[in-house]
């Protein structure tokens, strides 16, 4: 019995990690297509960038909806639907000759696809399927898998553009997205009996309970800060490196190191989530981010300091995900986990839009990024403090809904 359970859990986590890696890797490859697509189609860079920014917003807006569908019909159906949208969206991007059509496929369709087949739905489904003592590890593996996809798929896409051209590469990516379908088959959840269903809390009541709970809003605004940091770094770190007079390769290496070391950070956070208080773990992560950014601003900017900063920031990069989803599960249960975590994730994406946009505003108005870096330090302090009152109950202390 023990061996069978272990094998089942291992198969679940393996397929989920591979699916998350493929989804994130494909999504993070789109920036490579900016130059060849705008050159061939005579589009503006800002038009292409708007489509990708719209994708981020649509991802945040549609995530709670996809979470609700996953909670009602199971994660497998939603991920399979997301994989089909992924393939259709990328194929539409490859064949679009008009910027408006490209924006619909890249911004709207892909935004929903990323929500349906992305990390929040996958990890929420795993959390429901696995026993309590394996959930932190599963969340860490899912997050690390996403980074591994970025580390592996993005260079492959770049190689494809250089050898067979951008359009053939994008069509190949559309075909690769379909590989998520067989990987999703293991995410089947057992059917709920009518007796259990009758005694369960409804989605509406669960959301009302979450909105009335201060811990939900603490997690929401804390995740906003996480998104602000991540989008600022991914969007503007290469530009900041350039303003420091360093080669372009240093900026690219910094982003690559963040992705690589995030694998270590996510796995470590997953293990610590099972062994340490999740609230204190989040407070520590956000506080360390602030210390790291402040220290980086106070030292000379050269290749060594940039790469050291990137490696340590990579460890802290998405390490917030395992303890955050664990706290959502412990405070609100797992029945509507994808829905409630989807709403917390909306805060992350709003923060992501803010970080990317505000970094550009600061640069345009001041000629440098200094004010944005110090705003990031202040945001770290805010996030660390706002997590202090978050409730971190033991599994058995999660409130049970009353029978209908």
Helices and strands as residue ranges (DSSP letters): H 2-27, G 30-33, H 34-41, H 45-73, H 75-95, H 99-103, I 104-109, H 110-117, H 119-129, H 132-164, H 166-177, H 179-184, G 185-187, H 194-199, H 203-212, H 214-243, H 248-275, H 278-298, H 303-317, H 320-332, H 337-366, H 370-386, G 395-397
